[in-house]
């Protein structure tokens, strides 16, 4: 009996030890389930952290790649812009050269077409060649009109004659350049006579239009607007010029012709 009890106790102890060893090997003691879950959570946390770090590294790498790409694009744009500016600079330079060339060409054209009188009329000869008596020698004494500052303009006269008390002449270029029609007597007829001392005195004595190729000297003889022939020999030399009403423009001076009154 005692031997059986001892054997039973032995087997009981052996079985308990085996169960204990099996329990320790499997890690199961009633509380290990929570540890296992906790361990899985830790492992998942570690994995998430690793994955997050990996993602962060990837994003950082992508950001760096994007930054580098942007930098390359910026550099490319800058290079392109510089190239465009350089090309634009060349275009500007060429345009300036062309403009300068055109400017010189236009300036030359302007010089060729310029009016020596400064009045804007074209085709006007110089005063030295056009005036048969120097305009500066004419003294405006009569007619209550001052024309001494008039500049040579487009109207041109020729072939002055004096017969009796009438001056006759030819219009080479009429008064249309002054805006006067053929029959519009809107310009000043001025005559000058040479005194015994050689000076030329005179001034306005009538109105004239392109349609008129002669003017009578009756106004001069009658003392029109202060006219006098005192100190003027008979016969005398007489010359003729036409001036616009502003006193700024004139025809050429023609004559002298001999006036016997």
C-alpha positions in Angstrom: 0.0 0.0 0.0 2.8 2.3 1.0 4.6 1.5 -2.2 1.6 2.3 -4.3 1.1 5.6 -2.6 4.7 6.4 -3.2 4.4 5.5 -6.8 1.3 7.5 -7.2 3.0 10.5 -5.6 5.9 10.1 -7.8 3.8 10.0 -11.0 1.7 12.9 -9.7 4.9 14.9 -9.1 6.2 13.9 -12.5 3.0 14.8 -14.2 2.9 18.2 -12.5 6.5 18.9 -13.5 5.7 17.9 -17.1 2.7 20.3 -17.1 4.8 23.0 -15.6 7.5 22.5 -18.2 5.0 22.5 -21.0 3.3 25.6 -19.6 6.6 27.4 -19.4 7.6 26.4 -23.0 4.3 27.7 -24.5 4.3 31.0 -22.5 0.7 30.6 -21.5 -0.2 31.4 -17.9 -3.5 33.3 -18.1 -1.9 36.7 -18.3 0.4 36.0 -21.3 -2.5 36.6 -23.7 -2.4 40.3 -22.9 1.5 40.3 -23.2 1.2 38.6 -26.6 -1.3 41.2 -27.7 0.9 43.9 -26.3 3.9 42.4 -28.0 2.1 42.4 -31.3 1.1 46.0 -30.7 4.7 46.9 -30.0 5.8 45.0 -33.0 3.2 46.8 -35.1 4.3 50.2 -33.6 7.9 49.5 -34.4 6.9 48.5 -37.9 4.8 51.6 -38.3 7.6 53.7 -37.0 10.0 52.1 -39.4 7.5 52.4 -42.2 7.0 56.1 -41.3 10.7 56.7 -41.2 11.0 55.0 -44.6 8.1 57.1 -45.9 9.7 60.2 -44.5 13.0 59.3 -46.1 11.2 58.7 -49.4 9.3 62.0 -49.2 12.5 63.8 -48.3 14.2 62.2 -51.2 11.3 63.1 -53.4 11.4 66.7 -52.1 15.1 66.9 -52.7 14.5 65.5 -56.2 11.7 68.0 -56.8 13.8 70.8 -55.5 16.7 69.8 -57.7 14.2 69.5 -60.6 12.8 73.0 -59.9 16.4 74.3 -59.6 17.2 72.8 -63.0 14.0 74.2 -64.5 14.8 77.6 -63.0 18.3 77.5 -64.4 16.9 76.4 -67.7 14.4 79.3 -67.7 17.1 81.6 -66.7 19.3 80.4 -69.5 16.4 80.7 -71.9 15.6 84.1 -70.7 19.1 85.2 -71.0 19.2 83.8 -74.5 16.0 85.7 -75.3 17.4 88.8 -73.8 20.5 88.4 -75.9 18.5 87.8 -79.0 16.3 90.8 -78.1 19.4 92.9 -77.6 20.6 91.9 -81.1 17.2 92.8 -82.5 17.3 96.1 -80.8 20.8 96.8 -82.0 19.8 96.0 -85.6 16.7 98.1 -85.2 18.7 101.0 -83.9 21.1 100.7 -86.8 18.3 100.5 -89.3 16.6 103.5 -87.6 19.8 105.4 -87.7 20.3 104.6 -91.4 16.7 105.6 -92.1 17.2 108.8 -90.0 20.3 109.7 -92.0 18.4 109.0 -95.2 15.4 111.1 -94.1 17.7 113.8 -93.0 19.3 113.9 -96.4 15.9 114.0 -98.0 14.9 116.9 -95.8 18.0 118.8 -96.7 17.4 118.3 -100.4 13.8 119.5 -100.1 14.5 122.3 -97.6 13.3 125.9 -98.3 16.1 128.5 -98.0 13.5 131.0 -96.9 12.4 128.9 -94.0 8.8 129.3 -95.0 8.0 125.7 -95.8 7.6 126.4 -99.6 9.5 124.0 -101.9 11.3 124.8 -105.1 12.3 128.3 -103.9 15.6 129.7 -105.3 18.1 131.4 -103.0 17.6 135.2 -102.5 21.1 135.9 -104.0 20.2 134.3 -107.3 16.5 135.4 -107.3 16.7 139.1 -106.4 17.9 141.4 -109.1 18.1 144.2 -106.5 19.2 143.2 -103.0 16.1 143.0 -100.8 18.1 144.3 -97.8 18.8 147.5 -99.7 15.1 148.4 -100.0 13.9 151.0 -97.4 10.2 150.7 -96.5 9.2 154.4 -96.2 5.6 154.6 -97.6 2.3 152.7 -97.8 2.1 152.2 -94.0 3.3 148.6 -94.4 6.5 147.1 -93.0 7.8 144.2 -95.2 11.5 144.4 -94.4 11.6 141.1 -92.6 9.8 139.1 -95.3 11.6 135.9 -96.3 11.8 134.6 -99.9 9.0 132.3 -100.6 7.4 130.4 -103.6 6.0 133.2 -105.8 8.4 134.2 -108.6 8.3 137.2 -111.0 10.2 138.1 -114.1 10.6 140.6 -116.9 9.8 143.9 -115.3 8.9 146.7 -117.8 7.7 150.2 -117.2 5.7 152.0 -119.9 4.3 155.5 -119.1 3.0 155.1 -115.6 2.4 151.3 -115.7 4.5 148.4 -114.5 4.2 145.1 -116.3 5.7 141.8 -115.3 5.4 138.0 -115.7 4.3 135.5 -113.1 6.7 132.5 -113.2 5.0 131.0 -110.1 1.7 132.5 -108.8 0.3 133.1 -105.3 -1.4 129.7 -104.9 1.4 128.7 -102.4 0.0 131.4 -100.1 -3.5 130.0 -100.4 -4.7 132.7 -102.9 -6.8 131.9 -105.9 -5.9 133.2 -109.3 -8.2 136.2 -109.1 -7.9 136.9 -105.4 -6.1 140.2 -104.8 -4.8 139.3 -101.4 -1.1 140.3 -101.7 0.8 143.5 -101.4 2.3 145.2 -104.5 5.4 147.2 -103.5 7.6 149.4 -105.7 10.9 151.1 -104.9 12.6 154.0 -106.7 16.2 154.9 -106.6 17.0 158.4 -105.3 19.9 160.6 -106.5 22.1 159.3 -103.7 21.6 155.8 -104.9 19.3 154.6 -102.1 16.1 152.7 -102.7 12.9 154.0 -101.1 9.4 152.9 -101.5 6.7 150.5 -100.1 3.2 149.4 -100.6 1.3 151.2 -103.4 -1.5 148.6 -104.4 -3.0 145.2 -104.0 -2.3 142.4 -106.5 -3.5 138.9 -107.7 -1.9 136.3 -109.9 -4.4 137.2 -112.6 -2.9 140.7 -112.9 0.3 141.1 -114.8 0.5 144.9 -114.6 -0.2 147.6 -112.0 -0.6 151.4 -112.6 1.6 153.8 -110.6 -1.1 156.5 -110.1 -1.1 155.9 -106.4 2.6 156.7 -106.2 2.1 159.9 -108.2 -0.8 161.0 -106.0 1.0 160.6 -102.7 -0.8 157.4 -101.5 -0.1 156.6 -97.9 2.8 159.1 -97.6 4.4 158.4 -101.0 6.6 161.2 -102.3 9.1 161.3 -105.2 11.2 164.1 -103.6 14.9 163.5 -104.4 14.0 161.0 -107.1 15.3 161.9 -110.6 13.1 161.7 -113.7 13.6 159.3 -115.3 14.5 157.0 -112.4 15.1 153.3 -111.8 12.2 151.3 -110.3 11.9 147.7 -109.0 9.0 145.6 -107.9 8.2 142.9 -105.2 5.1 141.2 -103.9 4.7 140.5 -100.1 2.0 138.6 -98.2 -0.3 140.5 -95.9 1.5 139.2 -92.8 4.8 140.7 -94.0 6.6 137.4 -93.5 6.8 136.0 -97.1 7.7 137.6 -100.4 8.4 137.0 -104.0 11.8 137.7 -105.6 12.7 141.3 -106.4 12.6 142.1 -110.1 14.0 145.1 -112.1 15.3 147.6 -112.2 13.4 149.2 -115.1 13.5 152.8 -116.2 10.5 154.9 -115.2 9.9 158.1 -117.2 7.0 160.0 -115.7 
